[in-house]
Amino acid sequence: MIYKVLYQSDKVRNPKRETTQTLYLEADSAAIARALVEKNTPYNIELVQELSGNFLDYEKKSADFKLTEF
């Protein structure tokens, strides 16, 4: 499955919608996706969302869509 992870790049500062960033990764479950990001980055994770069907097709059309590998 492909997951969209919304995060803040800093755990110290309060989260702000304007500074939310996104990465995409492939994992077997949302829990594994969260664990991969937590293990390999200093990011403050806000949301891990599974992408499939039309949602995945829409995200693939974005210029920012690139699968992250850890």
RORO-378319 format. One record per residue: x, y, z of N, C-alpha, C in turn. Coordinates in steps of 0.05 Angstrom, whole numbers, padded with zeros to 5 digits, always signed. Layout:
REM RORO-378319
XYZXYZXYZ ...
REM end
This chain:
REM RORO-378319
+00017-00024+00000+00000+00000+00000+00018+00025+00000 +00007+00046-00010+00021+00072-00010+00007+00090+00010 +00024+00103+00026+00014+00120+00047+00024+00149+00043 +00007+00168+00050+00014+00196+00050+00018+00204+00079 +00042+00215+00085+00049+00222+00112+00051+00253+00113 +00034+00265+00130+00035+00294+00134+00052+00298+00159 +00071+00317+00158+00089+00321+00181+00099+00349+00183 +00109+00355+00206+00124+00380+00211+00153+00373+00213 +00171+00389+00203+00199+00382+00202+00212+00385+00229 +00199+00397+00249+00210+00403+00275+00191+00394+00297 +00201+00378+00316+00184+00369+00338+00182+00390+00360 +00200+00410+00360+00200+00429+00382+00179+00451+00379 +00176+00461+00355+00157+00483+00350+00128+00473+00347 +00110+00490+00354+00081+00483+00351+00075+00479+00321 +00059+00458+00315+00051+00454+00287+00034+00476+00276 +00039+00483+00251+00023+00503+00237+00016+00492+00210 -00008+00496+00202-00018+00485+00177+00000+00494+00153 +00009+00519+00155+00025+00530+00133+00052+00516+00129 +00062+00503+00150+00088+00490+00148+00086+00459+00146 +00062+00449+00143+00059+00420+00140+00070+00411+00113 +00086+00390+00114+00098+00378+00090+00088+00350+00086 +00093+00339+00063+00082+00313+00055+00104+00295+00044 +00103+00270+00051+00119+00250+00038+00102+00225+00033 +00110+00210+00013+00095+00186+00005+00114+00162+00008 +00103+00140+00019+00119+00116+00021+00102+00091+00019 +00116+00070+00012+00102+00044+00009+00108+00027+00034 +00087+00016+00046+00090-00001+00070+00066-00020+00071 +00069-00040+00089+00048-00060+00092+00024-00050+00108 +00028-00030+00126+00007-00020+00142+00013+00009+00150 -00007+00023+00160-00002+00051+00170+00017+00051+00194 +00015+00031+00211+00032+00029+00234+00061+00026+00226 +00066+00010+00206+00094+00006+00196+00104+00031+00182 +00086+00044+00167+00094+00070+00154+00102+00090+00175 +00086+00093+00197+00092+00112+00218+00119+00104+00231 +00123+00079+00237+00148+00070+00249+00172+00076+00232 +00170+00072+00206+00192+00077+00187+00200+00107+00188 +00179+00124+00188+00185+00153+00188+00197+00161+00215 +00186+00151+00237+00196+00158+00263+00225+00148+00267 +00232+00125+00256+00258+00114+00259+00279+00129+00243 +00272+00138+00219+00291+00149+00200+00291+00179+00197 +00273+00193+00212+00272+00222+00209+00267+00235+00237 +00272+00261+00239+00265+00275+00264+00238+00289+00262 +00221+00280+00244+00196+00294+00238+00175+00289+00259 +00157+00309+00262+00133+00307+00279+00110+00299+00261 +00102+00274+00263+00081+00263+00245+00054+00272+00254 +00039+00283+00235+00011+00292+00241-00009+00271+00233 -00005+00259+00209-00025+00241+00198-00012+00221+00179 -00021+00196+00180-00013+00176+00161-00039+00167+00147 -00041+00171+00121-00065+00165+00107-00060+00146+00084 -00076+00124+00083-00073+00105+00062-00085+00116+00036 -00070+00113+00014-00080+00122-00012-00086+00098-00030 -00110+00099-00042-00117+00078-00061-00138+00089-00079 -00143+00075-00101-00164+00083-00120-00160+00111-00132 -00182+00126-00132-00181+00153-00143-00163+00172-00128 -00161+00168-00101-00144+00185-00085-00115+00181-00093 -00106+00157-00098-00079+00152-00107-00074+00163-00135 -00093+00159-00153-00091+00170-00180-00087+00200-00179 -00103+00213-00162-00101+00242-00160-00074+00251-00150 -00064+00238-00129-00038+00245-00117-00015+00240-00137 -00017+00219-00154+00003+00213-00174+00006+00235-00194 -00016+00250-00199-00015+00272-00219+00000+00296-00208 +00004+00298-00182+00018+00320-00170+00047+00319-00177 +00059+00343-00181+00087+00345-00187+00104+00337-00163 +00093+00338-00139+00107+00331-00114+00107+00302-00107 +00092+00286-00123+00090+00257-00117+00116+00242-00123 +00128+00232-00102+00152+00216-00105+00154+00198-00081 +00157+00172-00085+00158+00153-00063+00185+00156-00049 +00184+00158-00023+00208+00159-00006+00216+00131+00002 +00241+00126+00001+00251+00099+00010+00270+00103+00033 +00266+00086+00053+00284+00086+00077+00300+00061+00077 
REM end
